[in-house]
Amino acid sequence: MTYTSIDWNAVWKDHYEKNIECRGSGGCAAIWESKEKARTYLERSQEEPEQTRCTIDGLPVRAESTVLDIGAGPGVLAVPLARCVARVTAVEPAAGMAEVMTEYARGEGVSNLSIVRKRWEDVDPAADLDGPYDIVIASYSLGMPDIRAAIEKMCEASSRWVYLFWFAGTTSWEQGMLDLWPRLHGKEYRLGPKADTLFNVLYSMGICPNVETSWMEYTRRFPDLDAAMSEFREQYRVTSPVQEEVLREYLAATFSENEGGLLHTGTTTRVKLWWEVDGCR
């Protein structure tokens, strides 16, 4: 089998579907329907403002720029971007995320941000968007089974740049699932598609993206083990007392104590891929 004979979009879809089946979720957006979880996500992001600042500094934004943020979450990028560009459109299907983003924008006095409450797969660029946009972003929001079609639509919505941010290798939070899934569920955990497959999809589309890799510290803080259990129980699909004990022992052994609380730390490899759309039309 040669490189050119591989359907990389099918490889992406296979990894995506097996990961979703393992996690037992209805897709990425389903996790964030809860407004409480969305607000917690925003608060955690605001604890590390340098990460958001670094991401925005790496974009070719100007005062007159228009930006499309796909899978914008609670507005971690969309709201700060709206303060320094002409207008931002955020695509966010999860109700909790969209509601928190609306509140965040209002609290920051941002009025040039519009929210499209749909999955990117369901967006009609002609009917739902006010494009094309100078910059199209999808930041860690590529939970889409047909990634090729999603990227083609991004190129259609952009007049200049497309920026994708994704993960390489096993993330810090996935390592625990790899360690525990056989004991909890009697089978191995299947990782979702990573940046290597994404690059190959782009390359097979005739897109040769710029690539930048960075290493980010991942830190979660919990007041005690019970709070950590409350956070991870659903994520690890724990439903029985036996599973409960397995997870509790694992967290107690892998978390470190810090100032009376517990820390879950690790390093995650992140990849930025970007290109000018004139090169893919």
Beta strands, then each sheet from edge to edge (+ up, - down):
strand 1: 66-70
strand 2: 87-91
strand 3: 113-116
strand 4: 133-139
strand 5: 158-168
strand 6: 210-222
strand 7: 256-258
strand 8: 261-276
sheet 1: 3+ 2+ 1+ 4+ 5+ 8- 6+
sheet 2: 3+ 2+ 1+ 4+ 5+ 8- 7+
end
